[in-house]
Amino acid sequence: MSSRSAQRDTSITTLIPGLDALAAEAMAEWQVPAVTLAVVQDGETVLLRAWGQRDVEAGLPATPETQFLICSITKTFTATALALLVDEGRLDWTKPVRDVIPEFRLHDAIATERVTVRDLLSHHSGLPRHDWIWIPADLSRGEMMTALRHLEPARDIRTEFQYNNLAYNLAGLVVERISGHSYEDFIRTRLTDKLRMPVGFSAEEHAAATDAAVPYLVERGDVRSRSKFFPITPRRAPAPSSPRLPPSPTG
């Protein structure tokens, strides 16, 4: 072991008591049953740590390999995928989505011609949530895009932030149209495989994992309860459902 590695290992070790205390405090405040952490330095995984239980009722501890549902944090994967295409000169943040997907339509004809990928990612399309379109998980990505032309906006384009998952479904279709690959393949080959971060894209994949975390929900009165799954399928808004921490260099 080099002196630099030894120094780094020593420095990381000194942080562990503080990390343990911080994790305990955060878990208590947010009523989170489990937390995992990876620290990567100079391309090497120098710390893997887990706290709490991935299944409280069964008393199963979390491990560095525990697979979690990360919900809308997955939107960062979609945005990063698009940023890669921008960096390669294959996409322009400021150009209309219709330049990439000519059949795309919104209810508002002017917004149809003007909305950009940047508008999709920043929730400035003019559309409110309309979550009832995607929650049943019975429509394909293309069908959800087609449904947009029938959904009335609540504001003019770029006048107000309105959170919208359907916009990210459309953003994922932009990734597919430009790259020629499925959203899942693009995320794996261009992002998560390079990070050595296995991911899943469906509830079935999550349930099949040997070390999957149970979802919990904090409801009124700060009562934490075991939560039901929303229907999570590859048809939902593009984003991987359950990344895990990268493995240590020794496996």
Secondary structure, 3 states (H helix, E strand, C coil): CCHHHHHHHHHHHHHHHHHHHHHHHHHHHHCCCEEEEEEEECCEEEEEEEEEEEECCCCEECCCCCECCCHHHHHHHHHHHHHHHHHCCCCCCCCEHHHCCCCCCCCCHHHHHHCEHHHHHCCCCCCCCCHHHCCCCCCCHHHHHHHHHHCCCCCCCCCCCCCCHHHHHHHHHHHHHHHCCCHHHHHHHHHHCCCCCCCCCCHHHHHHCCCECCCEEEECCCEEEECCCCCCCCCCCCCCCCCCCCCCCCC
